[in-house]
Amino acid sequence: MGIMDPVRKLLSGNSAVKSMVVSVLNRQGYYNITGLDAIRHIEDFRANSGEVMARSRAQTPADVEALRKKYEEPIFGEMSIYRLLELQAQVIDPTNLYLYCGSQLTHTLQIMESMEEAGVDDRELLATTLIHDLGKLAVFKGEKWENIEGGGKFPIGDDNRPGAGLANCTFKWDHADIVHARLAPYVSKDMQWLLRWHSIQTPCEPYMDAHDRSLYEKYFKTFVRHDRTFIFYHLPKKRLDDYVGLIEEFFPKTVLFCLSMLAPLGLFADELSLAAAVL
């Protein structure tokens, strides 16, 4: 029996019962549910998300090492941070039910605005938050979603030691590793740390050393309070253009990123041709 089977049965009943069920579902966040098709869409999304996460959590230390090598290779071409952020408008995370199929750019703008409304004014934290999900652009290269998102980082393997430091242990690979691999040369050490570890889950915490814990207190706790809270019905008042000043303050005009991942889609052919000509 599927998780929605009892609901489906009730929705197929008389109008009074159906109205009551829809009302309850609406209060739980399942808006605009008016029939069985909507239930099917939710079931399909949940099933696909569960399959992706299961494959993600089946990663081995050997898988992580292979992915690390894959994303440390020099990749030709440069793009602006602004352009990379624009591309997030085309990325829909198929694993996160609570984003309601909103784009990663919308999600980023929601977090930024949530932080600002809460009085967060640390420019370095805000700049890191702005770019934290750029690793999900690897989907344009054909990367499997289980290597991009799988419900956060968890320890894997038998060689991790409590207190050894996150960098000395092995965790599930995801988009945080990708953005760190590509953008670490352009940001401060503290920003590097948050980029790499922004997706850690509670089971990772015992492996922190003193340095990790200091940055966990300084940046992570504030970041996660906004990244993982239910702000997803919020329509951002600001747009990407409102953060041009922040981008110019912290990042160079162009960065070396995984431009080759765009080639299969035929995106930005002029920029690719120019980069190739330079080589």
C-alpha positions as CSV (number, residue, x, y, z in Angstrom):
1,M,0.0,0.0,0.0
2,G,1.4,3.4,-1.0
3,I,1.6,6.2,1.6
4,M,-1.3,8.1,-0.2
5,D,-3.6,5.1,-0.7
6,P,-5.8,5.9,2.3
7,V,-6.1,9.5,1.1
8,R,-6.9,8.3,-2.4
9,K,-9.7,6.2,-1.0
10,L,-11.2,9.1,0.9
11,L,-11.0,11.4,-2.0
12,S,-13.0,9.0,-4.1
13,G,-15.8,9.1,-1.6
14,N,-18.7,11.6,-1.2
15,S,-18.2,15.3,-1.7
16,A,-18.4,16.1,2.1
17,V,-15.6,13.6,2.9
18,K,-13.5,14.8,0.0
19,S,-13.9,18.4,1.1
20,M,-12.7,17.6,4.6
21,V,-9.7,15.6,3.3
22,V,-8.6,18.4,1.0
23,S,-8.9,20.9,3.9
24,V,-6.7,18.8,6.1
25,L,-4.2,18.3,3.3
26,N,-4.1,22.0,2.7
27,R,-3.3,22.7,6.3
28,Q,-0.4,20.2,6.0
29,G,1.1,22.0,3.0
30,Y,-0.5,20.0,0.2
31,Y,-2.1,22.9,-1.6
32,N,-4.4,22.8,-4.6
33,I,-5.2,19.1,-4.1
34,T,-8.5,18.6,-5.9
35,G,-8.2,15.1,-7.3
36,L,-6.3,11.9,-7.7
37,D,-3.9,13.3,-10.3
38,A,-2.4,15.6,-7.6
39,I,-2.0,12.7,-5.3
40,R,-0.2,10.8,-8.0
41,H,2.2,13.6,-8.6
42,I,3.1,13.7,-4.9
43,E,3.5,10.0,-4.8
44,D,5.7,10.0,-7.9
45,F,7.9,12.8,-6.5
46,R,8.3,11.0,-3.1
47,A,9.1,7.7,-4.8
48,N,11.7,9.3,-7.1
49,S,13.2,11.2,-4.2
50,G,13.5,8.1,-2.1
51,E,15.2,6.2,-4.9
52,V,17.8,9.0,-5.5
53,M,18.5,9.2,-1.7
54,A,18.9,5.5,-1.4
55,R,21.4,5.4,-4.2
56,S,23.2,8.4,-2.7
57,R,23.5,6.7,0.7
58,A,24.9,3.6,-1.0
59,Q,28.1,5.6,-1.9
60,T,31.3,4.0,-0.8
61,P,34.7,5.6,0.0
62,A,35.9,4.5,-3.4
63,D,32.9,6.3,-5.0
64,V,33.8,9.5,-3.1
65,E,37.5,9.3,-4.2
66,A,36.5,8.8,-7.8
67,L,34.2,11.8,-7.7
68,R,36.9,13.9,-6.0
69,K,39.3,13.1,-8.8
70,K,36.6,13.9,-11.4
71,Y,36.0,17.4,-10.1
72,E,39.6,18.4,-9.4
73,E,40.5,18.1,-13.1
74,P,41.2,21.4,-14.8
75,I,38.3,22.4,-16.9
76,F,38.6,25.0,-19.7
77,G,36.5,28.2,-19.8
78,E,35.5,31.0,-17.4
79,M,32.2,32.4,-16.4
80,S,31.0,35.1,-14.1
81,I,29.4,34.2,-10.8
82,Y,26.4,36.2,-11.9
83,R,26.0,33.9,-14.9
84,L,26.4,30.8,-12.8
85,L,23.7,32.1,-10.5
86,E,21.4,32.8,-13.4
87,L,21.8,29.1,-14.5
88,Q,20.3,28.0,-11.1
89,A,17.0,29.2,-12.4
90,Q,17.0,26.1,-14.6
91,V,17.8,23.7,-11.8
92,I,14.9,21.9,-10.0
93,D,16.0,19.6,-7.2
94,P,14.1,16.3,-7.6
95,T,14.9,15.2,-4.1
96,N,13.5,18.0,-2.0
97,L,9.7,18.0,-1.6
98,Y,9.8,21.1,0.5
99,L,11.1,23.3,-2.3
100,Y,7.8,22.6,-4.1
101,C,9.6,22.4,-7.5
102,G,10.9,25.9,-7.1
103,S,14.2,26.6,-8.8
104,Q,17.6,26.7,-7.0
105,L,17.8,30.5,-7.8
106,T,14.4,31.1,-6.0
107,H,15.7,29.0,-3.1
108,T,18.9,31.0,-2.9
109,L,17.0,34.4,-3.0
110,Q,14.6,33.1,-0.3
111,I,17.5,32.3,2.0
112,M,19.3,35.6,1.4
113,E,16.2,37.5,2.1
114,S,15.4,35.5,5.2
115,M,18.9,36.2,6.6
116,E,18.6,39.9,5.8
117,E,15.2,40.2,7.5
118,A,16.7,38.5,10.6
119,G,19.5,41.1,10.7
120,V,22.4,39.0,9.4
121,D,24.9,41.5,8.2
122,D,28.1,39.4,7.9
123,R,29.1,40.1,4.3
124,E,31.3,37.0,4.1
125,L,28.5,34.8,5.3
126,L,26.0,36.4,2.8
127,A,28.4,36.0,-0.1
128,T,29.0,32.3,0.7
129,T,25.2,31.7,1.0
130,L,24.7,33.3,-2.4
131,I,26.9,30.7,-4.1
132,H,26.5,27.7,-1.8
133,D,24.3,25.6,-4.2
134,L,26.2,26.2,-7.4
135,G,27.5,22.6,-7.3
136,K,24.0,21.5,-8.4
137,L,24.9,22.9,-11.8
138,A,26.7,19.7,-12.4
139,V,23.4,18.3,-13.5
140,F,24.0,20.1,-16.8
141,K,27.0,17.9,-17.3
142,G,24.9,14.8,-16.9
143,E,26.0,14.1,-13.3
144,K,23.6,11.7,-11.5
145,W,21.4,13.4,-8.9
146,E,22.6,10.8,-6.3
147,N,26.0,12.4,-6.6
148,I,24.6,15.9,-6.3
149,E,22.0,15.7,-3.5
150,G,20.9,12.9,-1.2
151,G,19.6,14.5,2.0
152,G,22.9,15.9,3.2
153,K,26.3,14.5,4.2
154,F,26.7,11.4,6.4
155,P,29.9,9.6,7.5
156,I,30.8,6.5,5.4
157,G,33.5,3.9,5.7
158,D,35.3,2.5,8.8
159,D,38.3,4.9,9.0
160,N,36.6,7.9,10.5
161,R,37.7,8.9,14.0
162,P,35.8,11.2,16.4
163,G,37.5,14.6,16.8
164,A,39.8,14.0,13.8
165,G,38.4,16.9,11.8
166,L,35.9,16.8,9.0
167,A,38.6,17.2,6.4
168,N,40.3,14.0,7.7
169,C,37.2,11.9,7.5
170,T,35.1,10.5,4.6
171,F,31.5,11.6,4.1
172,K,29.0,11.1,1.3
173,W,29.8,13.2,-1.7
174,D,27.3,15.9,-2.9
175,H,26.9,19.3,-4.4
176,A,28.8,20.9,-1.5
177,D,32.0,19.1,-2.6
178,I,31.5,20.2,-6.2
179,V,31.1,23.9,-5.5
180,H,34.1,23.7,-3.0
181,A,36.2,21.9,-5.6
182,R,35.5,24.6,-8.3
183,L,35.4,27.8,-6.2
184,A,37.8,27.3,-3.3
185,P,40.6,29.2,-5.1
186,Y,38.5,32.3,-5.2
187,V,37.3,32.6,-1.6
188,S,38.6,32.9,1.9
189,K,39.4,29.9,4.1
190,D,36.3,30.4,6.2
191,M,34.1,30.6,3.1
192,Q,35.8,27.5,1.8
193,W,34.8,25.7,5.0
194,L,31.2,26.6,4.8
195,L,30.9,25.8,1.1
196,R,32.4,22.3,1.7
197,W,30.4,21.5,4.8
198,H,27.1,23.3,4.5
199,S,25.2,20.1,3.9
200,I,26.5,18.1,7.0
201,Q,23.9,16.4,9.1
202,T,24.0,15.7,12.8
203,P,25.9,12.3,12.6
204,C,28.9,14.3,11.2
205,E,29.3,16.5,14.2
206,P,31.3,14.0,16.4
207,Y,34.1,14.1,13.8
208,M,34.7,17.8,14.1
209,D,37.9,19.2,15.5
210,A,38.3,22.5,17.3
211,H,38.7,24.4,14.0
212,D,35.5,22.9,12.6
213,R,33.6,23.7,15.8
214,S,34.6,27.3,15.8
215,L,33.3,27.8,12.2
216,Y,30.3,25.7,13.0
217,E,29.4,28.3,15.7
218,K,30.5,31.3,13.6
219,Y,28.7,30.4,10.3
220,F,27.0,27.1,10.1
221,K,24.4,27.4,12.8
222,T,23.2,30.8,11.3
223,F,23.3,29.5,7.8
224,V,21.4,26.3,8.5
225,R,18.7,28.1,10.4
226,H,17.7,29.8,7.2
227,D,18.6,27.2,4.6
228,R,16.6,24.4,6.3
229,T,13.6,26.3,7.7
230,F,10.3,26.4,6.0
231,I,10.5,29.7,4.1
232,F,9.5,28.1,0.8
233,Y,6.2,29.9,0.3
234,H,8.0,33.2,0.6
235,L,8.1,35.2,-2.7
236,P,11.4,37.0,-2.7
237,K,11.2,40.7,-3.1
238,K,14.7,41.0,-4.3
239,R,16.2,39.8,-7.6
240,L,19.7,38.6,-8.5
241,D,20.5,42.1,-9.7
242,D,20.2,43.4,-6.1
243,Y,23.2,41.3,-5.2
244,V,25.6,42.6,-7.9
245,G,27.4,44.7,-5.3
246,L,28.0,41.6,-3.1
247,I,29.2,39.6,-6.1
248,E,31.7,42.3,-7.1
249,E,32.9,42.7,-3.6
250,F,33.9,39.0,-3.1
251,F,34.4,37.4,-6.5
252,P,36.6,38.1,-9.5
253,K,34.9,39.0,-12.8
254,T,35.2,35.4,-14.0
255,V,35.9,32.0,-12.3
256,L,37.1,28.7,-13.8
257,F,34.1,26.5,-13.4
258,C,32.7,23.3,-15.1
259,L,31.9,25.1,-18.3
260,S,32.2,21.8,-20.2
261,M,29.1,20.6,-18.5
262,L,27.1,23.1,-20.6
263,A,28.4,21.9,-23.9
264,P,25.9,18.9,-24.3
265,L,23.0,21.3,-24.1
266,G,24.5,23.8,-26.6
267,L,24.4,26.6,-24.1
268,F,26.5,29.7,-24.4
269,A,28.2,28.5,-27.6
270,D,29.8,31.9,-28.1
271,E,31.4,31.8,-24.6
272,L,32.6,28.3,-25.2
273,S,34.1,29.1,-28.6
274,L,35.9,32.1,-27.1
275,A,37.4,30.0,-24.3
276,A,38.5,27.4,-26.8
277,A,40.1,30.0,-29.0
278,V,42.1,31.3,-26.0
279,L,43.4,27.8,-25.4
